[in-house]
Amino acid sequence: MFVDQVKVFVKGGDGGSGCVSFRREAHVPRGGPDGGTGGKGGDVVLRAVSHQNTLLPLRYQTEIRADRGRHGGPANRTGRSGEDRVVAVPPGTSAREEATGQLLGEVLEDGARLVVARGGRGGRGNRAFLSNRNRAPREAEPGEPGEERWLRLDLRLLADIGLLGLPNAGKSTLLSRISAARPRVGEYPFTTLSPVLGVVEVDDRTFVAADIPGIIEGAHEGAGLGLRFLRHLERTRVLVHVIDASGTSGRDPMADLLLAREEVGLWDASMLERPQVVAATKRDLTGARDPLPALREGAASLGLEMVPVSAVTGEGLTALTRCIDRLLGAARLLPLEQHP
């Protein structure tokens, strides 16, 4: 089950309290203070784990607490610090404070760590309050409480390219032919219900492609599955418009291309500034009127390159992957996403 948004409560461990103690030794009737400092509370830490690709485990674990620090002891003994609570999340996970919407950060690479709730500082023991005016202090500090907050964790898939288009345009079939991914393929709308990643090899290089559920009119406002999955395109560097160019579906391929671009632009206008290519699919099928010339002309008017392909016969697949690889070479690394 693919889960890309969860709400969790996190709390850093409380710091240990300082100790009030005095030396007790033979022949030392007035031993000085020797109360130790309390230990620091543990932090709550998000750590990216590459073999994890969903936030599903956190759906059933909505409260995460780190270990508290131990109290200080006599003989200047410092309390043991609390253990950090490390939470495994997929790379591409960001954390926002639920109350304010403030972005705390994100973890992008395997092993990257993000502290989302710091543990409290340990309180000082009475040894720290010794002075010339107070030779026998009987005070110590309590440990500071750890940070606590509600967080919203969001997963944006880390992919180099995003395959987007209307339902049944052939995105899943195309991904299954250019990579080892095996997404569900069917003749009905919204066969793909969650994003699917595949690794594509071109010569001695590789890139990651993401197939997202089909876009329909109003997707930027939540129609269909758009609102849930358009955001998975935010980190992609190249957009591949997958358009049914068979002429057998009864749809106008150019209208489909304009609709997909419009919905993406309404979601985030900056995404239309990224390199794009049109994959004209299903070229093994032809209707009474071939829509390819009109689609080629329309794509060129938008400044987009078009590559005719057929996932069935393999026509154009090599040309498409090499075109994507060329566009990736010129694409810049994207900054942190801006959507809430």
Secondary structure, DSSP 8 states (H G I E B T S, - for coil): ----EEEEEEE----------B--BTTBTT--B----------EEEEE-TT----HHHHT--EEE-------BTTTB-------EEEEE-TTEEEEETTT--EEEEE-STT-EEEEE--------GGGG--SS-SS-----------EEEEEEEE----SEEEE-STTSSHHHHHHHHSS------SSTT---S-EEEEEEETTEEEEEEE-----TTGGGTSTTHHHHGGGGTT-SEEEEEEE-SS-SSS-HHHHHHHHHHHHHHH-GGGGGS-EEEEEE-TT---SS--HHHHHHHHHHTT-EEEE--TTT-TTHHHHHHHHHHHHHH----------
